[in-house]
Amino acid sequence: MPTSDSYRESLIESLKDAEHAAGFIGAILEEKDPEPALLRNAITKVIEARIRMDALSESAKEHHEKLDKMLNKSGGSEIYSLVELLEALGFKLEITYCRRY
């Protein structure tokens, strides 16, 4: 079922908050039955929020393009394999906002 434009706009607006965006991506990585397409979609929405804020550096843009190509090819299975390995070792991958000065 396609999402409504108003929901999408509301989501993008909420993702302008860095801590909310970190939680959004983190929640997707914590899914027990991961859907790699959701991770790619979440990252794309966070990027879109940053673009709308005029807060996306050239470096971030280049890294996103590179990651997006990798996720498109592999489906993100390697990222979820890393998450599963860390959990098996007793660790947890956590996404947090890192303020740059």
C-alpha positions in Angstrom: 0.0 0.0 0.0 1.6 3.3 -1.0 2.1 5.9 1.7 0.2 9.2 1.4 2.1 12.3 0.5 1.1 14.0 3.8 2.6 11.0 5.8 5.8 11.1 3.7 6.1 14.9 4.1 5.6 14.5 7.9 8.2 11.7 8.1 10.7 13.8 6.1 10.1 16.8 8.3 10.6 14.6 11.5 13.8 13.2 10.1 15.3 16.7 10.0 15.9 16.1 13.8 19.2 14.2 13.9 18.3 12.2 17.0 15.0 11.1 15.5 16.8 10.2 12.2 19.3 8.1 14.2 16.5 6.3 16.0 14.7 5.7 12.7 17.7 4.0 11.1 18.5 2.2 14.4 15.0 0.7 14.6 15.3 -0.7 11.2 18.6 -2.3 12.0 17.1 -3.9 15.1 14.3 -5.7 13.2 14.3 -9.5 13.9 13.2 -10.2 10.3 15.1 -7.6 8.4 14.0 -6.2 5.1 17.1 -4.8 3.5 15.0 -2.6 1.1 13.7 -0.8 4.2 17.2 0.1 5.3 17.9 1.6 1.9 14.6 3.5 1.9 15.3 4.8 5.4 18.7 6.1 4.6 17.3 7.7 1.4 14.6 9.5 3.5 17.2 10.8 6.0 19.3 12.0 3.0 16.3 13.8 1.6 15.6 15.5 4.9 19.2 16.7 5.0 19.0 18.0 1.4 15.9 20.0 2.3 17.8 21.5 5.3 20.7 22.3 2.9 22.8 20.3 5.3 24.2 17.5 3.1 28.0 17.8 2.5 29.6 16.7 -0.7 31.4 14.0 1.3 28.1 12.7 2.6 26.5 12.8 -0.8 29.4 10.8 -2.3 29.2 8.2 0.5 25.5 7.9 0.1 25.8 7.3 -3.6 28.5 4.6 -3.0 26.4 2.9 -0.3 23.2 3.1 -2.3 24.9 1.3 -5.2 26.2 -1.4 -2.8 22.8 -1.8 -1.1 21.1 -1.9 -4.5 23.4 -4.7 -5.6 23.5 -6.8 -2.4 20.3 -5.9 -0.8 22.1 -5.0 2.4 22.6 -8.5 3.5 26.2 -7.8 4.6 25.0 -5.1 7.0 22.5 -7.4 8.6 25.2 -10.1 8.8 27.3 -7.7 10.7 24.5 -6.9 13.1 23.8 -10.6 13.6 27.5 -11.4 14.3 27.7 -8.6 16.8 24.6 -9.8 18.6 26.0 -13.4 18.6 29.1 -11.9 20.3 27.0 -10.1 22.8 27.3 -6.7 21.3 24.7 -4.3 19.9 25.2 -1.9 17.0 23.8 1.5 17.9 23.1 4.5 15.8 23.6 7.9 17.5 24.0 11.4 16.4 27.5 12.7 16.4 27.7 16.5 16.6 30.4 18.0 14.5 32.0 21.2 15.7 
